[in-house]
């Protein structure tokens, strides 16, 4: 009893020394006071930590499923099915490019890389060079022309300034940028610098998120030259651990060699899944911000408002989304390509595009191969008679899937994919006739 009383007295004294108001000091209250005091001390220390220096090179890491490309709602990849499986979200790649450049639109940037819980040991789950995901990030039309690359929105033109050069972080790229190196390669995805998880990660979403945090931590504490001279931006979704615990832990990480956060900002894709982990953050001093978004145009607006990208960058992202919408969605917000996205997804894009008071586009301003294919489909496959403003159409019985119009060989038809519905033909061709 003597030692317990002595401990209680010391505890109360320590609490008093920390300017904590005390009434009657019993054991439980003393413990609570100490805990609150510890939180105050930690908060005071953390408030002295600086945000990541915006002038430093930015390394963008991004999740894959439901962030970079749609999971199509297929477990265990993801949970949202508004877009077809594998479709690259409109505006996503341009947004990544703009984050890499920053508000001053740097001409030398670090190449973005994947940070995924996909098992590292399963080769076909890795994002490889010459894959459609890689093609989407370099903004150059595919050379091999797979039949479904248009359907997956992988051939969207990126708006890249001619003099832009990019560098691999794991090959000394941070140092090269800081030293003004004239080397570098065209902008694209850093496939060799991407980080993956393990099969055991799919046990629960918390493990998936922890794996991504460890990949983030390894960037600063591994063998990356001058890692503390860079900032990380993370893009994920709130379906499987990217918010909690991944971004929540990233936002508190302090670089070892300087009193500065490692994370500049995290953007979390707010999914429409019915069951998913909660994603709510309290803004605290000494922690990096986390923002939720519905579309990548919304994300770009938020990024510009907080100084992460320029106002001109938002317009470039908008141009990408407008062009995508003009090809794949009707003026009313209905899908013209259900194999690519749903009408619900079209309505979401329309809502975002309408926020600036702009008219909803009817024709893409960028050169999209899929737009040319849809025109060819209307003239070659639907074979109706069209008049300006016509509301009715005549179609022949033989119709093909719209995104596959140049791949209507006998082997494809033999698989039972030789016909599209009258509604599909009408949806694709009605606006083209005007």
N, C-alpha and C positions, 0 to 999 in steps of 0.2 A: 504494500500500500504506500510505503514511503517513496519508493522509486516512481510509482505511478503519479503521485502528487507532484514530485519534482519535475517529471516529464511534462505534466499539464501546465505547471507554472512556467517552464521554459517556453513551451509552445505559445502560451498567451503573451509572454514577454516579446517573443519574436513577431507575433502578429501586431503587437502595439508598436514595435520598432518600425514596422512597415506602414504606419499611419492608418491602421485599421481600427475603427471604432468598436469598443467592446462593452458589453453589458456584463451579465453574469457569465463567467467563462467556464463552461463544462467541457468535457472531452470532445463530444461531437461538434460543438460549436467551434472549438479551437481548430479542429481538423478542417472545417469548412472555411474558417478564416484564413488558414494557411493556403488552402487551395485557391481561394479568391486572390490572395496576395501573389501567389505564383503566376496566375493568369495575368494580373496587372503588370508584373515585372516582365513577363514574356512579351506582352503587348507593347510595353515601353521600348524594349530592345528591338522588336520587329519594326516599330514605326521609324526607327533610325536607318532601316535598310532601304537603299535606293532602288527605284525601278530600273529595269535593264536599259542601258544607254541606247537611245534610239538611233544614234549615229553609227552603231556597230553593225557589221554584216548580220543578216537575218537568215537563220536556217529554219525552213518550214518543214515540219513533220506532219503527216496526215494519216489518219486511219483509212482503210479501204472500203469495207462493206458499209453501206448506208451513209458514207461520208464522201468518198471519191466516186464510187459507183453504187448503184442500187443493188440491194440484196434480193429484190423482188419479193421480199417477205419470207424468204426461205431460211429456216433455222438449220444449222447454228450460225450461218453467216450474218443474219440480221433479222429485222422484224417488220420493216415497212414495205408495202407492196404497191405504192402509188406509181412507181416506174417499173419497167420490165427488168428482169435480172441482168445485171451487168451494164445497164445504161449509165453513162457518165452524166452527172447532174449538170444542167445548163448553167453556165457561168462559173463553174467550179474551177476549171483550169486557169481561166483568166484571173480569177480572184487570187489563186495561189501565186501566179506571176506578179501581181500587183503587191501582195504582201512581201514577196522576196525583194522587190525594188524599193519599197518604203515610200514615205510621203514626198521625198525629194527625187524619186524616180531614178535610182542609181543605175549606172550603165554596166556595173560589175556586180553579180549576185551569186549566192550559193544555190546550187541546184536543190530543189525540193526532194524529199525522200519519204518513203512509206514507213509508218510505224504501226505494225499490225500484230494482233494476237494469233494470226494464222500460223499453224505449225511450221517451223523452220525446216524440219526434216522432210516435209512432203513437197517435192519439187514443183508439181503442177499448181500449187497454191501460191507460189511466189510470183511477183510481178517481174516479167522478164523484158529484156530489150526486144523491140519489134513486136511486142504484144499490143493489143488495141489500147490498153491503158497507157502504155508508153507513148503510142502515137498521139493520143489525146493531149498529153502534156507537152509534146514538142510542136503541136500545131501544124504539122505537115501532113498532107494527104498520104494515106497508106500506099505503098508500092505494090504489095501483094494482093490488095483489093479483095479481102475476104467478103463473102456475101452479106454478112450481118453487121459490118462495121458502121454502116449508115444507121441502122436500127439502134445501135448502141451509142450513137452520138460521138463516135471516136474521131470523126473527120472534121470537127468544128474548127474553123480557122482561128488561130490565136493572133491577137493584135500585139505584135512584138516589134519594138524599135530596131532598125537595122544594125545598130552598133552594139547591141546587148551581148555581153559575154557572161558565161556562167562557169562555176568552179565546183569541184567535188570536195566536200568538207573533209573527208577521210584521207584525201591526198594532198593535204596542206593548202586547201582552197582558201581558208580564212586568212592565212598569212599572205597568200598571193594577192588577195583583194586589198588588204591593209598596206601592202608594199607597192600597189599600183601595177601589178604584173599585166603585161600585154597578152598573156596566154589566154586560156579559157576556151570553151566550146560553146556551140549554140545552145540555147535554153532547152531544157528537157528534164526528164525524171532521172534522179540518181538511183538507178536500180541496185548498184553495188553497195550503196550506203544505206539501203533500207534495212529496217530492223523487224524481226519476227519473234514469235513466241514458241510454245511447245504444245503438244497434244493435250497435256494435262490442264492447259489453260481453259479448256472448254468445260471444265467441271462447274464453274460459276463465273458470273460476270465480274465479280470482284478480282478474281485471279487475272482475267483479261486486262482489267485496268491496271493492276499492279505490274504486270509484264510491261505495259507501255511506259509506266513511270520508271521502271528499271532501265528501259531503253533510253529514256530521256536523261536519267541520272548518269548512265554510262557515257553519254555524249560529253558530259562535263568532267567525268572522273575516269574515263578510259584513256585511250591513246590518241585522242584528237588534238592535233597541234593548235595551240592558241584558242582552245575552246572557250575560255573565259573572256575572250575578246569578241564573242558573238552573242547574239540573242536567239532564243528559240520561240517560234510561233507554232502552236499545236492546233490542228483542226480535227475534230472528232464528232461523235454523235452521242445522244443520251440513251441509246438502246442497250449498250453492253459494257458499262464500266469506264467509258472515256471521260465521263464527267466526274463520277465518284468510283474509284479513288484516283484515277489518273490525273485529270486536270487539277483536282483539289490538292494533290501532293505537289504537282509541278509548280503551282502558283506560289508555294511557300519556300521553294528551294533557293538557297543562297550560294553563290559561287564561292569556291574555297579561297581564291586569291584576292577577292575584292568584296566589299560589303554591298553587294548588288544582286538582284534577283537574276536567275537564269532564264526564266520564262518572260517574254514580253507580253503576250496575251494568248488566250485560248478562245477559239470559236467552236461552239458545240451545236451541231445540226439537231434541231428540235423535231423529233419524229412524231408521227401520229399513231404509234403503236398503242394498243390497249393496255398492255402490261410491260412496264419498263421501270428501271430504277429512278428514284427521285433525283432531280438535278436543280438544286437551288443553292446559291452561294450568297454569303454575306460579304460585302465589300469591307475589307479590313486594311488598315495601314500596314505597309510592308508586305503586301501580297499582290501578285499580278492579277489583272482583271480577267473575268470569264464572261463571255457573251453568248447567249442563245440566239438562234436565227432559224427561220423557216425556209427561205430561199437564199441563194448566193448573192442575189442583188440586195436583199435585206442586209446580209452580212457585210457587203461592200459599203453600204450606206453607214452602218455602224462603225466600221473601220475608219472611214473618212472623218466622221464626226469626232472620233477620239484621236485623230492624228496618226493613224498607222498607214494610210494610203492617201493619195491625192484625190481632189475632186474630179480631175480628169480621168483617174483610174476607175471611179465609179461609173462614169459614162461609157468606158470601154466594156466593163462588165455588163452594163445595161444593154449595150449593142449586141453582145453575145446572146443574152437572154431574149431580146426582142427577135433576133433572127431565128433562134430555136422555136420560139412561139409561133412566128409567122409560118413556119414549115409544118409544125406538128399539131397546132391547135387552131380551132376556128375562132372567128371574132366573138362568138358567144361563150367561148370557154370550153368547147367540147373537143375531145381528142380526135385527130384525123389519123392517128396511128396507134391503135390500142396495143400493138405489140411493143411499143416504145414507152407510152405513158397513158395513164387513165385521165378521164375528164376531171376528176378531183384534183389531179396534179396540174392540169391546164388552168383550172380556176384559181389555184394557189399562185401560179405564175402571173395570171391576169391581175389578181389583187395587188401583187407586188409591183407590176408594171404601171398600174393606175395611180400609184401613190404620188408620182411627180406631175400628174395631170396630162401626161402625154397620151396621144391617140394609140390605140392598140394596133400594132403593125399588121399589114396584110401580106407584105412581101419582105423577104430577108434582105438586109443591107449588106450582109457578108455573102461571099460566094460559098454556097454549100452544095456538095455533090448530091446530097439527098434531095434537094429541091429540084435539081435537073432530072433526077430519076423519077420523081413524082410526076413531072411534066410528061416525061416519056411514057410513063404508065398510062396517063390519061389519053394520050394520042394513040398508043400502040396496043394497050391491053383492054381498056374499057370501050374504045371504038364507038362512042355515042355521037350524037349531033348536039353541038353546044351553041347556044346563043347568049349574048350578053345579058346577064341577069336572069337566065333561065332557071326555073325551079323544078323542071322535070327532065329526065334523061332516059335515053334508050341504050341498053347495054346488050352485047352479045353474051352468050352463055359461058364462054371461056374467059376466065379472069384469074389473075395471078396475085400472090401476096405482094403488096406494094413495095416493101423494102427490098424485095428479091427480084425485081423486074428484069434485071439483066442476067439472072441466073435461073432461067426457066427451062433448063435442060430436062431431058427425059428422066434422068435419075432423080431429080428433085420432085418431078410430078409423080414419080412412082412411090414416093413416100407419103403421098396423100396431101401434099401442100400446094396443089395446082390451082386452087380456086380461092378467090376472096369474095366477100359478100357484096351485094349491090350497094348496101349502105357504105361499105368501105370505099368503093369506087366513087360514090357520090361525095363522100366526105373529102376525099383527096382532090376531086376535080371541080367541085362547084365553084370555089373561089378562083381557081385557075381560069375558069371560063369568063370571068368578069374583066 
